[in-house]
Amino acid sequence: MSCPYLDYRRSDGEGLEFDHERAYCQVQESFVSPVRADVCNDRDRFHHTTHCEVYRAAEGTDDGGAD
């Protein structure tokens, strides 16, 4: 299951259109890098609930420890 705060958008909402969808973090209110999106999508050995400090902070589960 991917992060519930991850969205894919074809525009920035202010008139700029992209030729492909880009990963957008609703918590940060910004587009994220493809590598960050891999964490959000639980790819490889990553899982958003344990490897993403943004998700943990939004959910109130961040203990302040390092990833």
LINNOR-V950917 format. One record per pair of residues at least 12 apart in sequence whose C-alpha atoms are under 6 Angstrom apart, sorted by the first residue. I is the first residue (numbers start at 0). J is the second residue. D is the distance in Angstrom with one decimal. If there is no record, write none. Layout:
BEGIN
i=I j=J d=D
i=I j=J d=D
END
This chain:
BEGIN
i=1 j=39 d=5.7
i=1 j=40 d=4.3
i=1 j=41 d=6.0
i=2 j=39 d=5.1
i=4 j=24 d=5.8
i=4 j=25 d=5.2
i=5 j=23 d=5.8
i=5 j=24 d=5.0
i=6 j=22 d=5.9
i=6 j=23 d=5.1
i=7 j=20 d=5.5
i=7 j=21 d=5.2
i=7 j=22 d=4.7
i=7 j=23 d=5.7
i=8 j=20 d=5.0
i=8 j=21 d=5.4
i=50 j=66 d=5.6
END
